[in-house]
């Protein structure tokens, strides 16, 4: 098992997630308590996985309930009602993953760490179980005191 990301490298993921979510959806998130994860996404119905390559390697995953995914997609589409995660809603959510992780890559570049991202991969279902050879952490992003999105960071710095 490769060790989890250095705690100093968590902030670019959080900073980007919070700022992009607020600018795109007007939802102001706060950071919950980070914890180690086994990647068993029990309360998840929709997850967006983005690969990270370059000086850091691994994956970042934005996981949420179907209801939160529909709410985010609706806000991204200027309030258009989203009753199901269809192709248009999934496209909006994948673009959110691209925007957050692209911004994260930009923040890392200002720190002298060059990374690139892969196209997003969406997963939908209940009790999603993932496996990795890299230790990961889960950081809940909170809205009104409740977890709204769980950010899973499964990355190591390849020096």
GUDREN-585184 format. One record per residue (C-alpha): residue number from 0; x, y, z; residue in three letters. Coordinates in nm, 3 decimals, m for minus. Last residue first. Example, Ala and Ser with C-alpha at 12.3 -4.5 7.8 and 13.67 -1.06 7.14 Angstrom:
+-----+---------+---------+---------+-----+
:   k :      px :      py :      pz :   r :
+-----+---------+---------+---------+-----+
:   1 :   1.367 :  m0.106 :   0.714 : ser :
:   0 :   1.230 :  m0.450 :   0.780 : ala :
+-----+---------+---------+---------+-----+
REM end
This chain:
+-----+---------+---------+---------+-----+
:   k :      px :      py :      pz :   r :
+-----+---------+---------+---------+-----+
: 158 :   0.894 :   1.257 :  m0.624 : unk :
: 157 :   0.569 :   1.073 :  m0.702 : unk :
: 156 :   0.334 :   1.241 :  m0.453 : unk :
: 155 :   0.053 :   1.002 :  m0.366 : unk :
: 154 :  m0.319 :   1.026 :  m0.436 : unk :
: 153 :  m0.645 :   0.872 :  m0.314 : unk :
: 152 :  m0.856 :   1.172 :  m0.221 : unk :
: 151 :  m1.223 :   1.102 :  m0.158 : unk :
: 150 :  m1.445 :   1.410 :  m0.143 : unk :
: 149 :  m1.783 :   1.339 :   0.011 : unk :
: 148 :  m2.054 :   1.576 :  m0.107 : unk :
: 147 :  m2.346 :   1.716 :   0.093 : unk :
: 146 :  m2.252 :   1.604 :   0.444 : unk :
: 145 :  m2.483 :   1.786 :   0.688 : unk :
: 144 :  m2.432 :   2.111 :   0.884 : unk :
: 143 :  m2.631 :   2.325 :   0.640 : unk :
: 142 :  m2.400 :   2.212 :   0.360 : unk :
: 141 :  m2.091 :   2.009 :   0.443 : unk :
: 140 :  m1.804 :   1.881 :   0.232 : unk :
: 139 :  m1.706 :   1.550 :   0.389 : unk :
: 138 :  m1.338 :   1.465 :   0.351 : unk :
: 137 :  m1.252 :   1.102 :   0.287 : unk :
: 136 :  m0.891 :   0.989 :   0.289 : unk :
: 135 :  m0.712 :   0.730 :   0.085 : unk :
: 134 :  m0.429 :   0.481 :   0.112 : unk :
: 133 :  m0.303 :   0.385 :  m0.234 : unk :
: 132 :  m0.331 :   0.025 :  m0.358 : unk :
: 131 :  m0.695 :   0.095 :  m0.433 : unk :
: 130 :  m1.029 :  m0.085 :  m0.415 : unk :
: 129 :  m1.379 :   0.052 :  m0.474 : unk :
: 128 :  m1.712 :  m0.057 :  m0.327 : unk :
: 127 :  m2.032 :   0.121 :  m0.433 : unk :
: 126 :  m2.314 :   0.061 :  m0.185 : unk :
: 125 :  m2.587 :   0.190 :  m0.414 : unk :
: 124 :  m2.556 :   0.281 :  m0.779 : unk :
: 123 :  m2.419 :   0.536 :  m1.022 : unk :
: 122 :  m2.060 :   0.575 :  m1.132 : unk :
: 121 :  m1.929 :   0.859 :  m1.346 : unk :
: 120 :  m1.579 :   0.856 :  m1.497 : unk :
: 119 :  m1.417 :   1.193 :  m1.549 : unk :
: 118 :  m1.157 :   1.257 :  m1.822 : unk :
: 117 :  m0.802 :   1.229 :  m1.689 : unk :
: 116 :  m0.622 :   1.501 :  m1.498 : unk :
: 115 :  m0.278 :   1.659 :  m1.519 : unk :
: 114 :  m0.025 :   1.732 :  m1.249 : unk :
: 113 :   0.271 :   1.965 :  m1.209 : unk :
: 112 :   0.379 :   2.052 :  m0.856 : unk :
: 111 :   0.554 :   2.391 :  m0.831 : unk :
: 110 :   0.310 :   2.528 :  m0.573 : unk :
: 109 :   0.145 :   2.750 :  m0.836 : unk :
: 108 :   0.111 :   2.432 :  m1.045 : unk :
: 107 :  m0.079 :   2.269 :  m0.757 : unk :
: 106 :  m0.342 :   2.544 :  m0.772 : unk :
: 105 :  m0.381 :   2.493 :  m1.147 : unk :
: 104 :  m0.420 :   2.117 :  m1.103 : unk :
: 103 :  m0.690 :   2.179 :  m0.839 : unk :
: 102 :  m0.868 :   2.411 :  m1.086 : unk :
: 101 :  m0.871 :   2.129 :  m1.340 : unk :
: 100 :  m0.996 :   1.895 :  m1.066 : unk :
:  99 :  m1.289 :   2.116 :  m0.974 : unk :
:  98 :  m1.379 :   2.207 :  m1.333 : unk :
:  97 :  m1.351 :   1.852 :  m1.464 : unk :
:  96 :  m1.561 :   1.713 :  m1.178 : unk :
:  95 :  m1.823 :   1.983 :  m1.242 : unk :
:  94 :  m1.815 :   1.888 :  m1.609 : unk :
:  93 :  m1.897 :   1.532 :  m1.508 : unk :
:  92 :  m2.195 :   1.664 :  m1.313 : unk :
:  91 :  m2.320 :   1.865 :  m1.613 : unk :
:  90 :  m2.280 :   1.566 :  m1.845 : unk :
:  89 :  m2.464 :   1.344 :  m1.598 : unk :
:  88 :  m2.753 :   1.594 :  m1.589 : unk :
:  87 :  m2.771 :   1.598 :  m1.971 : unk :
:  86 :  m2.749 :   1.218 :  m2.004 : unk :
:  85 :  m3.018 :   1.156 :  m1.742 : unk :
:  84 :  m2.984 :   1.181 :  m1.367 : unk :
:  83 :  m3.351 :   1.200 :  m1.291 : unk :
:  82 :  m3.598 :   1.469 :  m1.187 : unk :
:  81 :  m3.379 :   1.765 :  m1.278 : unk :
:  80 :  m3.576 :   2.091 :  m1.287 : unk :
:  79 :  m3.398 :   2.370 :  m1.478 : unk :
:  78 :  m3.261 :   2.605 :  m1.214 : unk :
:  77 :  m2.977 :   2.757 :  m1.416 : unk :
:  76 :  m2.843 :   2.426 :  m1.553 : unk :
:  75 :  m2.565 :   2.410 :  m1.293 : unk :
:  74 :  m2.829 :   2.456 :  m1.020 : unk :
:  73 :  m3.029 :   2.164 :  m1.158 : unk :
:  72 :  m2.718 :   1.945 :  m1.183 : unk :
:  71 :  m2.632 :   2.025 :  m0.819 : unk :
:  70 :  m2.984 :   1.941 :  m0.698 : unk :
:  69 :  m2.994 :   1.621 :  m0.905 : unk :
:  68 :  m2.657 :   1.511 :  m0.759 : unk :
:  67 :  m2.779 :   1.599 :  m0.407 : unk :
:  66 :  m3.088 :   1.383 :  m0.455 : unk :
:  65 :  m2.887 :   1.097 :  m0.608 : unk :
:  64 :  m2.663 :   1.097 :  m0.301 : unk :
:  63 :  m2.306 :   1.219 :  m0.331 : unk :
:  62 :  m1.950 :   1.115 :  m0.414 : unk :
:  61 :  m1.673 :   1.332 :  m0.562 : unk :
:  60 :  m1.377 :   1.104 :  m0.626 : unk :
:  59 :  m1.011 :   1.191 :  m0.666 : unk :
:  58 :  m0.771 :   0.937 :  m0.811 : unk :
:  57 :  m0.404 :   0.850 :  m0.813 : unk :
:  56 :  m0.069 :   0.995 :  m0.911 : unk :
:  55 :   0.114 :   1.312 :  m0.820 : unk :
:  54 :   0.411 :   1.442 :  m1.019 : unk :
:  53 :   0.215 :   1.366 :  m1.335 : unk :
:  52 :  m0.120 :   1.188 :  m1.335 : unk :
:  51 :  m0.450 :   1.235 :  m1.149 : unk :
:  50 :  m0.761 :   1.038 :  m1.240 : unk :
:  49 :  m1.110 :   1.182 :  m1.196 : unk :
:  48 :  m1.393 :   0.979 :  m1.044 : unk :
:  47 :  m1.746 :   1.118 :  m1.025 : unk :
:  46 :  m1.982 :   0.940 :  m0.787 : unk :
:  45 :  m2.360 :   0.903 :  m0.773 : unk :
:  44 :  m2.568 :   0.691 :  m0.535 : unk :
:  43 :  m2.353 :   0.713 :  m0.230 : unk :
:  42 :  m2.452 :   0.630 :   0.124 : unk :
:  41 :  m2.229 :   0.324 :   0.150 : unk :
:  40 :  m1.929 :   0.440 :  m0.055 : unk :
:  39 :  m1.694 :   0.166 :   0.065 : unk :
:  38 :  m1.365 :   0.330 :  m0.024 : unk :
:  37 :  m1.192 :   0.197 :   0.292 : unk :
:  36 :  m1.141 :   0.552 :   0.412 : unk :
:  35 :  m0.918 :   0.740 :   0.653 : unk :
:  34 :  m1.089 :   1.045 :   0.799 : unk :
:  33 :  m1.126 :   1.418 :   0.733 : unk :
:  32 :  m1.364 :   1.615 :   0.960 : unk :
:  31 :  m1.603 :   1.842 :   0.771 : unk :
:  30 :  m1.511 :   2.126 :   0.537 : unk :
:  29 :  m1.768 :   2.393 :   0.458 : unk :
:  28 :  m1.982 :   2.434 :   0.147 : unk :
:  27 :  m2.144 :   2.745 :   0.005 : unk :
:  26 :  m2.384 :   2.647 :  m0.272 : unk :
:  25 :  m2.410 :   2.919 :  m0.539 : unk :
:  24 :  m2.401 :   2.640 :  m0.800 : unk :
:  23 :  m2.108 :   2.728 :  m1.029 : unk :
:  22 :  m1.919 :   2.985 :  m0.819 : unk :
:  21 :  m1.987 :   2.813 :  m0.487 : unk :
:  20 :  m1.905 :   2.465 :  m0.612 : unk :
:  19 :  m1.588 :   2.595 :  m0.781 : unk :
:  18 :  m1.467 :   2.769 :  m0.462 : unk :
:  17 :  m1.538 :   2.476 :  m0.228 : unk :
:  16 :  m1.395 :   2.205 :  m0.448 : unk :
:  15 :  m1.088 :   2.411 :  m0.541 : unk :
:  14 :  m0.996 :   2.499 :  m0.184 : unk :
:  13 :  m1.055 :   2.141 :  m0.071 : unk :
:  12 :  m0.839 :   1.980 :  m0.340 : unk :
:  11 :  m0.567 :   2.247 :  m0.300 : unk :
:  10 :  m0.581 :   2.197 :   0.080 : unk :
:   9 :  m0.504 :   1.824 :   0.079 : unk :
:   8 :  m0.141 :   1.862 :  m0.028 : unk :
:   7 :  m0.007 :   1.970 :   0.311 : unk :
:   6 :  m0.163 :   1.654 :   0.459 : unk :
:   5 :   0.076 :   1.442 :   0.253 : unk :
:   4 :  m0.129 :   1.203 :   0.042 : unk :
:   3 :  m0.185 :   0.856 :   0.176 : unk :
:   2 :   0.092 :   0.599 :   0.189 : unk :
:   1 :   0.131 :   0.343 :  m0.090 : unk :
:   0 :   0.000 :   0.000 :   0.000 : unk :
+-----+---------+---------+---------+-----+
REM end
